[in-house]
Amino acid sequence: MKLISVIIPTRNRNKYIIDLLDDLQNQVLPSNCKLEIIVVDQSDKPTVYNHCRYYHLSTTGPCQSRNYGVRKSKGEILIFLDDDARVESDFIKELVQPILESNYDASAGANCDVEGNYPLGEEQFFKMKSFNFIQTITANPNSPKSRPTIAIPGCCCAVTKKVFNEVGGFDESFDPTGAGEDRDFALNLFTSGYKMYYNHKARLFHIGASSGGSRDVGSRSFNLQVNTHKIAKKYFSDVQADALKYLILREYKSKIFKKILKPKLSIYHYKKYLSMKKELNQN
């Protein structure tokens, strides 16, 4: 019997995680598999939930929560989910299928909207444009076609525990916001020679809660740019990292001039630019 461990970090999202835990009780699992559910709670006011193994941490950040959940897990396959999501009864079965049946080391599901719609069409994924090459190559397909991938979203992915431990888990320096931590993890897997697969049938209905999680501990969009530069230095050359740094600062500088007729906004973006420059220089 193969054990699958579902690990859910949560913070101040009580009403959302209760629904997700209910969904996980109604899963049609692959044959010879069983499930354990681990909730790692970083909420200000802890709430013990049913149908799971519950732990509370006083720290803040999804990387620490996930790594802690893995240390407490007993499964051979690990699944990571966000707390503000819903899943259908075949979700677990579809998500682990590439690992169980096709010899992949990790798999990604589709991060859909609340109605289950794919954010991207098939052609849209291949035409994605961004000044930030890290964001482009680590973007989850999120389209209605399965394929090998080098991207796995932290909100909706599976990996064998053996491989997770071999690459060292999630990099906790990305906390407290965790912005870009899954992109770093995916490139860590890829550069270590592990295979990943995107299964479009494993749909996660992402609610996108407006509060809780890491929304009140820092700007994810700001920290994502800082952290993609760190990722570029980690897995690519200094030349590529420096080029990305230049493009990030150019993007922030352009916002200053776009708001030049609105002094308050122009000053705000100038301060953001200076903060970004400082953070990038410290990487």
Helices and strands as residue ranges (DSSP letters): E 2-10, H 14-24, E 33-41, E 53-56, H 62-72, E 77-81, E 85-87, H 91-101, E 106-112, H 122-126, H 133-137, E 147-149, E 156-160, H 161-167, G 172-174, H 181-191, E 196-206, H 220-235, H 238-258, H 263-282
